[in-house]
Amino acid sequence: MSDESLSYEQARTELAEVVGRLEQGGGSLEESLALWERGEKLADICQKWLDNARERIDTARAARATE
């Protein structure tokens, strides 16, 4: 599955797992950097979903206000 096809819930769940692994520590610097980069990508995916949801809500509210 490509990153673009992840749902918000899938990205959020994986992000929580990445954060947990980073908090546990014990990995090499290279592994930690790879996890950090993955976490950043997942956070961006989640933010895009949230931004889209906010836009849809704002559009719906504006449509109701003009009725």
C-alpha positions, 0 to 999 in steps of 0.5 A: 500500500502506498503512503497516499492510499493510507487512511487517516486511521491507518496513518495515525496508528502507524505513527503511534507505533513509530513514536512508541518505538522511538520512545523505547530507544535501543535502536541505532542512530540510523534506525532512529533516523529512519523511524523519525523520517517515517513519522514525519511522513505519517504526520504529514498524511494525517495533517492532510486528512485533517486539513481536508476534513476542515475544508469540507466542514467549512464548505458545508457551513458556508453552504448552510449559511447561504440557504 
